[in-house]
């Protein structure tokens, strides 16, 4: 289940979002002490957050009566929960599962890259203000890659990517997801400046990011001229 980031929602508070996410991951009920230990927090504070989530209809409480002491609470995701006020979505999980299906079907990496190339052509922005290089940079930014230019000379331009927006899918099968991304990059170049070529595409750890895209041609000259 994907968690929203809606201002004013109960899950906009970080600790409550972590608690809800953990219950989703467990796919079972859990006690207050167990959740507090996993998150490294005091049980009293965790109980207060869970009660706030119960009031918001996100979790259910079941009182577990033991032989001694006060009843212990066990918490689970409310089947009617609407995080962010909307029915729940699970696109993140769906993407990971689809990558697994593609891997099991033994789809050729070359075919994945070619599909990505077509997607890249569709994503390329129409003619507008700025150079072709600036529009490539803006597109990578809009896709969530946080690109940083590394200008070596007028023939070569590197983009160091500060974020991997596909990191959860990459963990399922990096070769497939990175081939799709490589294809998308080539498709963007096809549309923005066919004279510029992708010369390096170096994936890194998706959690650390830092992947390298290197291009040669007019885009490198444009970036060097604007530096």
KOLMISE-61262 format. One record per residue (C-alpha): x, y, z; residue number from 0. Coordinates in Angstrom, 2 decimals. Layout:
<vexbas>
[vexba [X Y Z] NUM];
...
</vexbas>
This chain:
<vexbas>
[vexba [0.00 0.00 0.00] 0];
[vexba [1.41 3.40 -0.98] 1];
[vexba [1.28 6.07 1.71] 2];
[vexba [0.10 9.57 0.73] 3];
[vexba [1.68 12.80 1.85] 4];
[vexba [-1.43 14.91 2.37] 5];
[vexba [-1.12 17.94 4.69] 6];
[vexba [-3.47 17.60 7.65] 7];
[vexba [-3.83 13.85 7.26] 8];
[vexba [-3.00 11.68 10.27] 9];
[vexba [-0.18 10.06 8.31] 10];
[vexba [1.44 13.39 7.49] 11];
[vexba [3.16 13.00 10.88] 12];
[vexba [6.35 10.96 10.37] 13];
[vexba [6.04 8.59 13.32] 14];
[vexba [2.45 7.70 12.46] 15];
[vexba [3.44 7.13 8.83] 16];
[vexba [6.20 4.76 9.99] 17];
[vexba [3.82 2.90 12.28] 18];
[vexba [1.22 2.48 9.55] 19];
[vexba [3.87 1.40 7.03] 20];
[vexba [5.18 -1.20 9.47] 21];
[vexba [1.73 -2.65 10.06] 22];
[vexba [1.25 -2.85 6.29] 23];
[vexba [4.58 -4.69 5.98] 24];
[vexba [3.77 -7.12 8.82] 25];
[vexba [0.37 -8.01 7.34] 26];
[vexba [-0.76 -9.04 10.84] 27];
[vexba [-1.65 -7.44 14.14] 28];
[vexba [1.13 -6.28 16.45] 29];
[vexba [1.31 -5.15 20.05] 30];
[vexba [2.22 -1.67 21.21] 31];
[vexba [5.47 -2.83 22.81] 32];
[vexba [6.50 -4.73 19.68] 33];
[vexba [5.96 -1.71 17.44] 34];
[vexba [7.73 0.59 19.89] 35];
[vexba [10.75 -1.71 20.03] 36];
[vexba [10.98 -1.94 16.25] 37];
[vexba [10.89 1.82 15.85] 38];
[vexba [13.09 2.51 18.87] 39];
[vexba [10.43 4.62 20.61] 40];
[vexba [8.75 4.69 24.02] 41];
[vexba [5.55 2.59 24.20] 42];
[vexba [3.52 5.45 25.69] 43];
[vexba [4.27 7.75 22.77] 44];
[vexba [3.59 4.97 20.27] 45];
[vexba [0.26 4.24 21.97] 46];
[vexba [-0.75 7.89 21.63] 47];
[vexba [0.04 7.85 17.90] 48];
[vexba [-1.86 4.59 17.39] 49];
[vexba [-4.89 5.98 19.19] 50];
[vexba [-4.80 9.02 16.90] 51];
[vexba [-4.67 6.65 13.92] 52];
[vexba [-7.56 4.65 15.37] 53];
[vexba [-9.64 7.83 15.59] 54];
[vexba [-8.82 8.51 11.93] 55];
[vexba [-10.07 5.06 10.95] 56];
[vexba [-6.65 3.83 9.85] 57];
[vexba [-6.09 1.05 12.38] 58];
[vexba [-8.14 -1.27 14.54] 59];
[vexba [-7.46 -2.07 18.20] 60];
[vexba [-8.03 -5.48 19.74] 61];
[vexba [-7.74 -5.83 23.50] 62];
[vexba [-5.83 -8.94 24.44] 63];
[vexba [-6.69 -9.99 27.98] 64];
[vexba [-3.99 -11.90 29.83] 65];
[vexba [-3.93 -13.61 33.15] 66];
[vexba [-2.47 -10.58 34.93] 67];
[vexba [-2.27 -6.83 34.54] 68];
[vexba [-4.21 -4.54 32.30] 69];
[vexba [-5.33 -5.69 28.85] 70];
[vexba [-2.72 -5.35 26.12] 71];
[vexba [-3.60 -3.74 22.83] 72];
[vexba [-2.93 -5.31 19.48] 73];
[vexba [-3.14 -3.15 16.37] 74];
[vexba [-3.89 -3.95 12.75] 75];
[vexba [-4.66 -2.06 9.54] 76];
[vexba [-8.35 -1.18 9.26] 77];
[vexba [-9.66 -2.95 6.13] 78];
[vexba [-11.66 0.20 5.40] 79];
[vexba [-8.71 2.56 5.89] 80];
[vexba [-8.45 5.44 3.44] 81];
[vexba [-4.99 6.97 3.92] 82];
[vexba [-5.06 10.53 2.67] 83];
[vexba [-8.85 10.34 2.41] 84];
[vexba [-8.72 8.14 -0.70] 85];
[vexba [-9.02 4.39 -1.30] 86];
[vexba [-5.58 2.79 -0.87] 87];
[vexba [-3.22 2.34 -3.80] 88];
[vexba [-0.28 0.01 -4.23] 89];
[vexba [1.55 1.13 -7.34] 90];
[vexba [4.96 0.64 -5.71] 91];
[vexba [4.26 -3.01 -4.99] 92];
[vexba [2.64 -3.49 -8.39] 93];
[vexba [5.76 -2.20 -10.16] 94];
[vexba [7.98 -4.61 -8.22] 95];
[vexba [5.71 -7.53 -9.04] 96];
[vexba [5.58 -6.63 -12.73] 97];
[vexba [9.39 -6.55 -12.83] 98];
[vexba [9.36 -10.02 -11.29] 99];
[vexba [6.88 -11.23 -13.92] 100];
[vexba [9.03 -9.82 -16.75] 101];
[vexba [12.10 -11.54 -15.31] 102];
[vexba [10.25 -14.86 -15.00] 103];
[vexba [9.07 -14.56 -18.61] 104];
[vexba [12.72 -14.22 -19.71] 105];
[vexba [12.07 -11.13 -21.80] 106];
[vexba [15.23 -10.06 -23.62] 107];
[vexba [17.02 -7.05 -22.16] 108];
[vexba [17.37 -5.65 -25.69] 109];
[vexba [13.58 -5.70 -26.07] 110];
[vexba [13.13 -3.92 -22.73] 111];
[vexba [15.58 -1.22 -23.84] 112];
[vexba [13.84 -0.78 -27.18] 113];
[vexba [10.49 -0.38 -25.42] 114];
[vexba [12.09 2.24 -23.18] 115];
[vexba [13.38 4.06 -26.23] 116];
[vexba [9.85 4.43 -27.52] 117];
[vexba [8.72 5.73 -24.13] 118];
[vexba [11.58 8.25 -24.14] 119];
[vexba [10.46 9.62 -27.51] 120];
[vexba [6.98 10.13 -26.07] 121];
[vexba [8.33 11.84 -22.96] 122];
[vexba [10.54 14.31 -24.84] 123];
[vexba [9.16 17.85 -24.42] 124];
[vexba [8.01 19.71 -27.48] 125];
[vexba [9.99 22.63 -28.82] 126];
[vexba [10.12 25.36 -26.24] 127];
[vexba [12.45 27.78 -24.46] 128];
[vexba [15.99 26.67 -23.70] 129];
[vexba [18.52 24.52 -25.51] 130];
[vexba [18.07 20.82 -26.18] 131];
[vexba [20.49 20.11 -23.33] 132];
[vexba [18.47 22.23 -20.91] 133];
[vexba [15.30 20.40 -21.90] 134];
[vexba [17.00 17.02 -21.34] 135];
[vexba [18.16 18.19 -17.91] 136];
[vexba [14.67 19.48 -17.07] 137];
[vexba [13.08 16.19 -18.16] 138];
[vexba [15.44 14.13 -16.00] 139];
[vexba [14.64 16.48 -13.11] 140];
[vexba [10.89 16.14 -13.66] 141];
[vexba [11.23 12.34 -13.61] 142];
[vexba [12.81 12.59 -10.16] 143];
[vexba [16.48 11.78 -10.93] 144];
[vexba [17.96 15.00 -9.46] 145];
[vexba [20.65 15.27 -12.18] 146];
[vexba [23.85 17.21 -11.57] 147];
[vexba [25.93 18.33 -14.55] 148];
[vexba [29.61 17.37 -14.64] 149];
[vexba [31.22 19.23 -17.55] 150];
[vexba [34.62 17.83 -18.54] 151];
[vexba [35.18 19.44 -21.92] 152];
[vexba [33.17 20.58 -24.93] 153];
[vexba [32.87 17.04 -26.24] 154];
[vexba [31.63 15.19 -23.17] 155];
[vexba [28.84 15.88 -20.67] 156];
[vexba [28.14 13.77 -17.60] 157];
[vexba [24.98 13.74 -15.54] 158];
[vexba [25.38 12.33 -12.04] 159];
[vexba [21.95 11.27 -10.80] 160];
[vexba [21.30 12.15 -7.16] 161];
[vexba [18.19 10.00 -6.78] 162];
[vexba [16.76 6.76 -8.16] 163];
[vexba [12.96 7.12 -8.28] 164];
[vexba [12.72 3.45 -9.36] 165];
[vexba [14.84 2.10 -6.50] 166];
[vexba [12.30 -0.39 -5.14] 167];
[vexba [11.80 -1.89 -8.60] 168];
[vexba [15.58 -1.91 -9.18] 169];
[vexba [15.99 -4.09 -6.10] 170];
[vexba [13.82 -6.73 -7.77] 171];
[vexba [15.89 -6.92 -10.97] 172];
[vexba [18.34 -4.13 -11.68] 173];
[vexba [19.24 -5.27 -15.20] 174];
[vexba [15.64 -4.95 -16.40] 175];
[vexba [14.81 -1.59 -14.81] 176];
[vexba [18.12 0.00 -15.77] 177];
[vexba [17.74 -1.26 -19.35] 178];
[vexba [14.36 0.47 -19.47] 179];
[vexba [15.92 3.68 -18.14] 180];
[vexba [18.78 3.47 -20.63] 181];
[vexba [16.26 3.10 -23.43] 182];
[vexba [14.25 6.08 -22.17] 183];
[vexba [17.42 8.19 -22.18] 184];
[vexba [18.21 7.17 -25.77] 185];
[vexba [14.65 7.98 -26.80] 186];
[vexba [14.90 11.44 -25.27] 187];
[vexba [18.09 12.05 -27.24] 188];
[vexba [16.44 10.80 -30.43] 189];
[vexba [13.85 13.53 -30.16] 190];
[vexba [15.79 16.37 -28.54] 191];
[vexba [19.04 16.12 -30.52] 192];
[vexba [19.72 13.08 -32.73] 193];
[vexba [23.32 14.26 -33.22] 194];
[vexba [24.05 13.69 -29.51] 195];
[vexba [24.79 10.12 -28.49] 196];
[vexba [24.67 8.26 -25.19] 197];
[vexba [28.23 7.02 -24.61] 198];
[vexba [28.06 5.74 -21.04] 199];
[vexba [25.28 4.56 -18.76] 200];
[vexba [26.60 3.29 -15.43] 201];
[vexba [24.07 2.08 -12.82] 202];
[vexba [24.90 2.24 -9.12] 203];
[vexba [23.32 1.10 -5.86] 204];
[vexba [19.74 2.46 -6.05] 205];
[vexba [19.74 3.48 -2.37] 206];
[vexba [22.99 5.41 -2.75] 207];
[vexba [22.17 6.71 -6.27] 208];
[vexba [25.02 8.35 -8.21] 209];
[vexba [24.28 6.64 -11.53] 210];
[vexba [26.19 8.10 -14.47] 211];
[vexba [24.80 9.21 -17.83] 212];
[vexba [27.38 10.45 -20.33] 213];
[vexba [26.57 12.03 -23.69] 214];
[vexba [28.76 13.35 -26.52] 215];
[vexba [27.81 15.82 -29.21] 216];
[vexba [26.10 19.20 -29.49] 217];
[vexba [24.46 18.90 -26.06] 218];
[vexba [27.89 18.73 -24.40] 219];
[vexba [28.94 21.86 -26.29] 220];
[vexba [25.74 23.64 -25.20] 221];
[vexba [26.35 22.78 -21.54] 222];
[vexba [29.99 23.86 -21.73] 223];
[vexba [29.00 27.13 -23.39] 224];
[vexba [26.51 27.92 -20.62] 225];
[vexba [28.85 26.96 -17.79] 226];
</vexbas>
